[in-house]
Amino acid sequence: MALVGRRFYARLFIIYFLDWLVIIATVAFAASTSIWVTPNTRPFSATDLSISFPFQTNSKVPSWLLVLWSIIIPGLAIAFLTLAMPSSTESYKRSFRSATGWKRRLYCLNTALLGLGLSYATALLITNGLKNLLGRPRPDLISRCDIDTARIEDFTIGPGSLLDWRVCKNRAVSGVSNALSESDVRDGFRSFPSGHASLSFAGLTYFAIFLAEFVFALPLPHLSRVTAPISAPLVAPEATSSADSHTAAAPPAALPSRREDRETPLPRFPIMAAILIVGIPIMIAMYIASTRYSDYRHHPFDIFGGAALGIASAVLGWRWYGAWTCASQAEGRVYTFMDKAKGNDDNEKYDGTVMAEEGGAPMGRAGRAV
């Protein structure tokens, strides 16, 4: 049985190692595209007031602070809460007392961080891809460009007096003192979508979902992986009257076989206070996104588009990985197959909702046997 357990853990390690490899490679590739990929440059009008805002040299939220708030702080908080937070469920309580229990917590930590990584990688890849593909001018493009009025006719495109980006004096080849580099001018065509908005909402929305589901056990519609509905009645059914005694009473709803699922779900924390705490990451993401408007880096549509992309990425990361972390609904999958790997030494019996019908093979992602 020990040999089976070692093989299982080796296979599990290889699977998740490959997952991490893909996510890290995706993040590295997506981040590098802002360096070696030349964005499309849409023609622009010198009289367009929407792109005539001043160029700000100092951002309220620089890139390093964005990474800190959107990925590092949520990752550290998830690691602490997953490994150190006590739980009301008996099997998770026992996880402090044995090596196998700590393996279970590490498994939950791995799935939670994989979900965060998938969310961030998805948002970053799509964001940088759209930035380079669409080439929409930023609100401060003309300030970056410093149009060479003597050469406007040479770089006029079509009858609408649109200008090619080469009309800009702020290029390294121009020899103008204190001029922006060519990469700074080209970056003026990376307006849609807002990277600060997409990445902040990707990381912090995922963290908010984690807090709601894992810490406070707030059931979020369409975000929880329910293995068995909780159907225990809150009150006993009323006795039937003698006049209705001929009517057969409806049989009670079948109860889930696991004891912990038969208990009436109660909030772990005052609901309104939990909602306020869960809302803090969202408010931070909203502030980060709003600074891109006040810094004249993005148009409102760019910010809303980036926020929508970030939220969608967070939901994808949670549904694909993170939802397996929640003890109340994914605990059956996590604890059952971990017990299978070590030969059921803890004598924990489950109803088998997360096991394959044939052979008792543990179920994998999306209900597939692993």
WOTABEL-V448750 format. One record per residue. N is the residue number from 1. PSI is psi in radians with two decimals (999 if undefined). Layout:
BEGIN
N|PSI ; N|PSI
END
This chain:
BEGIN
1|-0.62 ; 2|-0.64 ; 3|-0.72 ; 4|-0.75 ; 5|-0.74 ; 6|-0.71 ; 7|-0.70 ; 8|-0.85 ; 9|-0.61 ; 10|-0.75 ; 11|-0.73 ; 12|-0.73 ; 13|-0.76 ; 14|-0.73 ; 15|-0.86 ; 16|-0.46 ; 17|-0.73 ; 18|-0.66 ; 19|-0.83 ; 20|-0.66 ; 21|-0.75 ; 22|-0.76 ; 23|-0.80 ; 24|-0.73 ; 25|-0.67 ; 26|-0.77 ; 27|-0.77 ; 28|-0.76 ; 29|-0.82 ; 30|-0.72 ; 31|-0.61 ; 32|-0.35 ; 33|-0.40 ; 34|-0.15 ; 35|-0.85 ; 36|-0.18 ; 37|2.25 ; 38|2.10 ; 39|2.70 ; 40|2.58 ; 41|1.79 ; 42|2.43 ; 43|2.59 ; 44|2.89 ; 45|2.38 ; 46|-0.27 ; 47|0.16 ; 48|1.91 ; 49|-0.39 ; 50|-0.25 ; 51|0.43 ; 52|0.31 ; 53|2.72 ; 54|2.60 ; 55|2.15 ; 56|2.19 ; 57|-0.48 ; 58|2.11 ; 59|2.57 ; 60|-0.63 ; 61|1.61 ; 62|3.01 ; 63|-0.69 ; 64|-0.62 ; 65|-0.58 ; 66|-0.81 ; 67|-0.68 ; 68|-0.83 ; 69|-0.54 ; 70|-0.38 ; 71|-0.73 ; 72|-0.91 ; 73|-0.81 ; 74|-0.69 ; 75|-0.75 ; 76|-0.70 ; 77|-0.72 ; 78|-0.72 ; 79|-0.78 ; 80|-0.83 ; 81|-0.66 ; 82|-0.69 ; 83|-0.50 ; 84|-0.29 ; 85|2.24 ; 86|2.87 ; 87|2.72 ; 88|-0.26 ; 89|2.39 ; 90|-0.75 ; 91|-0.56 ; 92|-0.54 ; 93|-0.76 ; 94|-0.19 ; 95|-0.23 ; 96|-0.23 ; 97|-0.03 ; 98|2.83 ; 99|-0.65 ; 100|-0.65 ; 101|-0.69 ; 102|-0.54 ; 103|-0.66 ; 104|-0.78 ; 105|-0.68 ; 106|-0.61 ; 107|-0.78 ; 108|-0.70 ; 109|-0.75 ; 110|-0.79 ; 111|-0.65 ; 112|-0.76 ; 113|-0.58 ; 114|-0.69 ; 115|-0.72 ; 116|-0.75 ; 117|-0.73 ; 118|-0.70 ; 119|-0.82 ; 120|-0.76 ; 121|-0.71 ; 122|-0.82 ; 123|-0.73 ; 124|-0.75 ; 125|-0.83 ; 126|-0.69 ; 127|-0.93 ; 128|-0.58 ; 129|-0.79 ; 130|-0.65 ; 131|-0.86 ; 132|-0.53 ; 133|-0.74 ; 134|-0.68 ; 135|0.68 ; 136|2.35 ; 137|2.49 ; 138|2.85 ; 139|-0.36 ; 140|0.38 ; 141|-0.81 ; 142|-0.62 ; 143|-0.67 ; 144|-0.65 ; 145|-0.76 ; 146|1.30 ; 147|2.32 ; 148|1.71 ; 149|-0.43 ; 150|-0.26 ; 151|0.32 ; 152|-0.74 ; 153|-0.55 ; 154|-0.46 ; 155|0.37 ; 156|2.33 ; 157|2.12 ; 158|-3.12 ; 159|-0.17 ; 160|0.21 ; 161|0.55 ; 162|2.58 ; 163|2.53 ; 164|2.66 ; 165|-0.33 ; 166|-0.08 ; 167|-0.16 ; 168|2.36 ; 169|-0.45 ; 170|1.18 ; 171|2.66 ; 172|-0.50 ; 173|-0.19 ; 174|-0.40 ; 175|0.23 ; 176|2.33 ; 177|2.53 ; 178|0.39 ; 179|2.63 ; 180|2.71 ; 181|2.92 ; 182|-0.62 ; 183|-0.60 ; 184|-0.69 ; 185|-0.79 ; 186|-0.57 ; 187|-0.35 ; 188|-0.12 ; 189|0.39 ; 190|0.98 ; 191|-0.75 ; 192|2.32 ; 193|3.00 ; 194|2.12 ; 195|-0.66 ; 196|-0.71 ; 197|-0.82 ; 198|-0.75 ; 199|-0.69 ; 200|-0.75 ; 201|-0.56 ; 202|-0.88 ; 203|-0.77 ; 204|-0.54 ; 205|-0.72 ; 206|-0.75 ; 207|-0.67 ; 208|-0.73 ; 209|-0.71 ; 210|-0.79 ; 211|-0.77 ; 212|-0.78 ; 213|-0.83 ; 214|-0.74 ; 215|-0.88 ; 216|-0.10 ; 217|0.71 ; 218|2.08 ; 219|2.02 ; 220|2.23 ; 221|2.36 ; 222|0.14 ; 223|-0.15 ; 224|2.44 ; 225|1.63 ; 226|2.16 ; 227|-0.49 ; 228|2.25 ; 229|2.51 ; 230|1.86 ; 231|0.23 ; 232|2.27 ; 233|2.55 ; 234|-0.51 ; 235|2.73 ; 236|2.53 ; 237|2.55 ; 238|2.57 ; 239|2.49 ; 240|2.55 ; 241|2.88 ; 242|-0.51 ; 243|-0.49 ; 244|0.29 ; 245|-0.36 ; 246|-0.27 ; 247|2.23 ; 248|2.33 ; 249|2.53 ; 250|2.41 ; 251|2.54 ; 252|2.68 ; 253|2.48 ; 254|2.32 ; 255|2.58 ; 256|2.56 ; 257|-0.42 ; 258|2.37 ; 259|-0.71 ; 260|-0.52 ; 261|-0.29 ; 262|-0.28 ; 263|2.52 ; 264|2.19 ; 265|2.19 ; 266|2.58 ; 267|2.48 ; 268|-0.23 ; 269|2.62 ; 270|2.24 ; 271|-0.79 ; 272|-0.69 ; 273|-0.69 ; 274|-0.73 ; 275|-0.70 ; 276|-0.74 ; 277|-0.74 ; 278|-0.56 ; 279|-0.27 ; 280|-0.86 ; 281|-0.65 ; 282|-0.71 ; 283|-0.63 ; 284|-0.75 ; 285|-0.69 ; 286|-0.68 ; 287|-0.80 ; 288|-0.77 ; 289|-0.68 ; 290|-0.48 ; 291|-0.43 ; 292|-0.42 ; 293|-0.77 ; 294|-0.38 ; 295|0.04 ; 296|0.59 ; 297|-0.46 ; 298|2.68 ; 299|2.78 ; 300|-0.72 ; 301|-0.60 ; 302|-0.70 ; 303|-0.78 ; 304|-0.68 ; 305|-0.73 ; 306|-0.69 ; 307|-0.76 ; 308|-0.72 ; 309|-0.74 ; 310|-0.73 ; 311|-0.75 ; 312|-0.68 ; 313|-0.68 ; 314|-0.73 ; 315|-0.73 ; 316|-0.83 ; 317|-0.68 ; 318|-0.79 ; 319|-0.59 ; 320|-0.66 ; 321|-0.94 ; 322|-0.56 ; 323|-0.41 ; 324|-0.18 ; 325|-0.50 ; 326|2.16 ; 327|-0.58 ; 328|-0.49 ; 329|-0.50 ; 330|0.02 ; 331|-0.62 ; 332|-0.77 ; 333|-0.84 ; 334|-0.92 ; 335|-0.57 ; 336|-0.88 ; 337|-0.37 ; 338|-0.65 ; 339|-0.62 ; 340|-0.64 ; 341|-0.56 ; 342|0.18 ; 343|0.40 ; 344|0.72 ; 345|-0.45 ; 346|-0.11 ; 347|0.64 ; 348|2.13 ; 349|2.37 ; 350|3.01 ; 351|-0.12 ; 352|0.26 ; 353|-0.33 ; 354|0.21 ; 355|2.63 ; 356|2.63 ; 357|-0.45 ; 358|2.14 ; 359|-0.09 ; 360|0.44 ; 361|2.44 ; 362|2.56 ; 363|2.48 ; 364|-2.82 ; 365|2.38 ; 366|0.49 ; 367|0.20 ; 368|2.51 ; 369|2.40 ; 370|999
END
